[in-house]
Amino acid sequence: MSTLELLQNINKEDKTVAESIAKKLSSIEALTNAVFHQMKAGGRLFYIGAGTSGRLGIVDASECPPTFGVDHNLVIGIIAGGDGAIRKAVEFAEDNGDLAWKDLQSYAVNSSDFVIGIAASGTTPYVLNGLKTCQENGIKTGCICCNENTPISRYADFPIEILVGPEFVTGSTRMKSGTAQKLVLNMISTSVMIKLGHVVDNRMVDMQLSNNKLVDRGTIMVVEKTGLAYEEAKKLLLEKGSVRAAVDEFNQEK
């Protein structure tokens, strides 16, 4: 294939991913509601995975604090082989069936929490045994896989199986499978955070003010909600640390 043909055919395959997810919305809904109830009661959300799947869980977890202003220990991503495996593959880490439970225990995982295993194949020992041990200890579980009737799904109280079909490069699950997992993770964490009240209208009112772009975005939100001039709104925002706190302060002073 020419370069253009390669790109066209990869894009053609990618277009099918959202359609595959649409067929599984009821499963995603069930898992999302279960996560919400656990977290509303004070529990945490854990992602466990190996390779691409593990990295995607870490990405989603790491984006929750800046986006929604939540504590870094509320949504936690764990990858087989430890943090070093985020950048470089750790040989045979995914084959260690005992490692996931040890990793989870380092965070004192308990029955208040929820653990989602991410594995395109649905067979990864690290994830499989992690979920199995969670169930044995009364911890609610879910999974995101890209095969049907997988071993991992048997140990998930709320399984999600997105059937994306063969990859453009055979077996390269960083492609359609990875895209499907990323989209589903976005759906779960965003929906849960909205239901927990971290979004007002469609605005990230609890986002961290970690750079000038976000300060400007937050200031504009405060202007819209209060009618203050831009510089006054910015000053109030920086004093209070979030859009929500700034608007609440303004409303209390009225």
C-alpha positions as CSV (number, residue, x, y, z in Angstrom):
1,M,0.0,0.0,0.0
2,S,1.0,3.6,-0.5
3,T,1.2,5.9,2.5
4,L,-2.2,7.3,1.7
5,E,-3.7,3.8,1.3
6,L,-2.2,2.8,4.7
7,L,-3.7,5.9,6.4
8,Q,-7.1,5.4,4.7
9,N,-7.4,1.8,5.7
10,I,-6.3,2.4,9.3
11,N,-8.9,5.2,9.5
12,K,-11.5,2.9,8.0
13,E,-10.9,0.4,10.7
14,D,-10.8,3.1,13.4
15,K,-14.3,4.3,12.4
16,T,-15.8,1.0,13.4
17,V,-14.7,1.3,17.1
18,A,-17.4,3.7,18.2
19,E,-20.0,1.5,16.6
20,S,-18.7,-1.5,18.5
21,I,-18.9,0.4,21.7
22,A,-22.5,1.6,21.0
23,K,-23.6,-2.1,21.0
24,K,-22.3,-2.5,24.6
25,L,-23.7,0.7,26.3
26,S,-25.9,-1.3,28.6
27,S,-22.9,-3.1,30.0
28,I,-21.0,0.2,30.3
29,E,-24.0,1.7,32.1
30,A,-24.2,-1.1,34.6
31,L,-20.5,-0.8,35.5
32,T,-20.6,3.0,35.6
33,N,-23.5,3.0,38.0
34,A,-21.8,0.4,40.2
35,V,-18.6,2.5,40.3
36,F,-20.6,5.6,41.2
37,H,-22.3,4.0,44.1
38,Q,-19.0,2.7,45.5
39,M,-17.3,6.1,45.1
40,K,-20.3,8.1,46.5
41,A,-20.0,6.0,49.6
42,G,-16.3,6.9,50.0
43,G,-14.7,4.1,47.9
44,R,-11.9,4.5,45.4
45,L,-11.6,3.3,41.8
46,F,-8.6,1.2,40.7
47,Y,-7.5,0.2,37.2
48,I,-5.2,-2.8,36.7
49,G,-3.6,-3.8,33.4
50,A,-0.4,-4.7,31.6
51,G,1.2,-3.1,28.6
52,T,-1.0,-0.8,26.6
53,S,-4.0,-1.6,28.8
54,G,-2.1,-0.7,31.9
55,R,-0.9,2.6,30.4
56,L,-4.4,3.6,29.4
57,G,-5.6,3.0,32.9
58,I,-2.8,5.2,34.3
59,V,-3.6,7.9,31.8
60,D,-7.3,8.0,32.7
61,A,-6.5,8.0,36.4
62,S,-3.8,10.7,36.2
63,E,-6.2,13.0,34.3
64,C,-9.0,12.9,36.9
65,P,-7.3,15.3,39.5
66,P,-6.5,18.1,37.1
67,T,-9.8,17.8,35.3
68,F,-12.2,17.3,38.2
69,G,-10.2,18.6,41.2
70,V,-10.3,15.3,43.0
71,D,-7.6,13.8,45.2
72,H,-4.8,11.8,43.4
73,N,-5.7,8.8,45.5
74,L,-9.3,8.6,44.4
75,V,-8.7,7.0,41.0
76,I,-5.6,4.9,40.8
77,G,-4.0,3.2,37.8
78,I,-1.7,0.3,38.4
79,I,0.4,-1.4,35.6
80,A,2.1,-4.8,35.7
81,G,5.8,-4.2,36.3
82,G,5.4,-0.9,38.2
83,D,5.9,2.6,37.1
84,G,8.9,1.7,35.0
85,A,6.7,-0.3,32.7
86,I,4.9,2.9,31.7
87,R,7.8,3.8,29.4
88,K,9.5,0.5,28.8
89,A,8.0,-3.0,28.6
90,V,8.9,-5.2,31.6
91,E,9.4,-8.8,30.4
92,F,6.9,-11.3,31.7
93,A,5.3,-8.9,34.2
94,E,1.9,-9.6,32.8
95,D,2.4,-13.3,33.4
96,N,2.8,-12.9,37.2
97,G,-0.6,-13.9,38.5
98,D,0.2,-12.9,42.1
99,L,1.6,-9.5,41.4
100,A,-1.7,-7.6,40.9
101,W,-3.0,-8.4,44.4
102,K,0.3,-7.4,46.0
103,D,0.2,-4.1,44.0
104,L,-3.4,-3.5,45.2
105,Q,-2.6,-4.3,48.8
106,S,0.1,-1.6,48.8
107,Y,-2.9,0.8,48.5
108,A,-4.8,-1.1,51.3
109,V,-7.6,-2.0,48.8
110,N,-10.8,-3.0,50.5
111,S,-14.5,-3.8,50.0
112,S,-15.3,-0.1,49.8
113,D,-13.3,0.1,46.5
114,F,-14.0,-0.9,42.9
115,V,-11.4,-2.6,40.7
116,I,-11.5,-2.6,36.9
117,G,-9.2,-5.0,35.0
118,I,-8.2,-3.9,31.5
119,A,-7.0,-6.5,29.0
120,A,-7.7,-6.6,25.3
121,S,-7.2,-10.4,25.1
122,G,-9.2,-11.1,28.2
123,T,-6.6,-13.6,29.3
124,T,-3.8,-11.7,30.9
125,P,-2.8,-13.5,34.1
126,Y,-1.9,-10.3,36.0
127,V,-5.4,-9.0,35.5
128,L,-7.2,-12.3,35.8
129,N,-5.8,-13.3,39.1
130,G,-6.1,-9.7,40.4
131,L,-9.8,-9.7,39.8
132,K,-10.2,-13.3,41.1
133,T,-8.5,-12.4,44.4
134,C,-10.6,-9.2,44.6
135,Q,-13.8,-11.2,44.4
136,E,-12.5,-13.6,47.0
137,N,-12.1,-10.6,49.3
138,G,-15.5,-9.0,48.7
139,I,-14.3,-6.3,46.4
140,K,-16.5,-5.4,43.4
141,T,-14.9,-5.9,40.0
142,G,-15.4,-5.0,36.4
143,C,-13.4,-5.5,33.2
144,I,-12.8,-4.0,29.8
145,C,-11.9,-6.6,27.2
146,C,-12.0,-6.9,23.4
147,N,-12.9,-10.6,23.1
148,E,-16.1,-12.4,24.0
149,N,-16.6,-14.8,27.0
150,T,-13.1,-14.3,28.2
151,P,-11.6,-15.9,31.4
152,I,-11.2,-12.4,32.9
153,S,-14.9,-11.7,32.4
154,R,-15.8,-14.6,34.6
155,Y,-14.1,-12.8,37.5
156,A,-15.8,-9.4,36.7
157,D,-19.1,-8.6,38.4
158,F,-19.6,-6.0,35.6
159,P,-17.9,-7.2,32.4
160,I,-17.6,-5.0,29.3
161,E,-16.6,-6.9,26.1
162,I,-16.1,-4.6,23.1
163,L,-15.7,-6.7,20.0
164,V,-13.6,-4.6,17.6
165,G,-12.6,-7.4,15.3
166,P,-9.1,-8.1,13.8
167,E,-6.5,-5.3,14.0
168,F,-5.0,-3.7,11.0
169,V,-1.7,-5.1,12.1
170,T,-2.6,-8.6,13.3
171,G,-2.4,-8.8,17.1
172,S,-1.4,-5.1,17.6
173,T,-4.0,-4.4,20.3
174,R,-2.6,-0.8,20.8
175,M,-4.8,0.0,17.7
176,K,-8.5,-0.6,17.7
177,S,-8.6,-2.4,21.0
178,G,-6.6,0.4,22.7
179,T,-8.8,3.0,21.1
180,A,-11.9,1.2,22.4
181,Q,-10.5,0.9,25.9
182,K,-9.5,4.6,26.0
183,L,-13.0,5.6,24.8
184,V,-14.7,3.4,27.4
185,L,-12.5,4.7,30.2
186,N,-13.3,8.2,29.2
187,M,-17.0,7.4,29.4
188,I,-16.8,5.7,32.8
189,S,-14.7,8.3,34.6
190,T,-16.3,11.3,33.1
191,S,-19.8,10.0,33.8
192,V,-18.9,9.1,37.4
193,M,-17.4,12.5,38.0
194,I,-20.4,14.3,36.6
195,K,-22.7,12.2,38.8
196,L,-20.5,13.0,41.8
197,G,-21.0,16.7,41.1
198,H,-17.6,17.7,39.8
199,V,-19.2,19.3,36.7
200,V,-21.8,22.1,36.6
201,D,-23.7,22.4,33.3
202,N,-20.8,21.1,31.2
203,R,-18.1,23.1,32.9
204,M,-15.1,21.8,34.8
205,V,-15.7,23.9,37.9
206,D,-13.3,22.0,40.1
207,M,-10.4,21.8,37.7
208,Q,-6.9,22.5,38.9
209,L,-5.5,25.9,37.9
210,S,-2.2,24.4,36.8
211,N,-1.3,26.6,33.8
212,N,-2.1,30.0,32.3
213,K,-4.5,28.5,29.8
214,L,-6.6,26.9,32.6
215,V,-6.5,30.1,34.6
216,D,-7.9,32.0,31.6
217,R,-10.6,29.4,31.0
218,G,-11.5,29.5,34.7
219,T,-11.6,33.3,34.7
220,I,-14.0,33.3,31.7
221,M,-16.3,30.9,33.6
222,V,-16.3,33.1,36.6
223,V,-17.1,36.1,34.4
224,E,-20.0,34.3,32.9
225,K,-21.4,33.2,36.3
226,T,-20.9,36.5,38.2
227,G,-20.8,39.3,35.7
228,L,-17.5,40.5,37.1
229,A,-14.9,42.2,35.0
230,Y,-12.2,39.8,33.7
231,E,-9.4,41.1,36.1
232,E,-11.7,41.1,39.1
233,A,-12.9,37.5,38.2
234,K,-9.3,36.4,37.8
235,K,-8.2,37.8,41.2
236,L,-11.2,36.1,42.9
237,L,-10.4,32.8,41.1
238,L,-6.8,32.8,42.2
239,E,-7.7,33.7,45.8
240,K,-10.2,30.9,46.0
241,G,-8.5,28.2,43.9
242,S,-11.4,27.0,41.8
243,V,-14.3,28.2,39.7
244,R,-16.8,26.7,42.1
245,A,-15.2,28.3,45.2
246,A,-15.0,31.7,43.4
247,V,-18.6,31.7,42.3
248,D,-19.8,30.5,45.7
249,E,-17.9,33.3,47.4
250,F,-19.4,35.9,45.0
251,N,-22.9,34.6,45.7
252,Q,-22.4,34.7,49.4
253,E,-21.3,38.3,49.3
254,K,-24.2,39.5,47.2
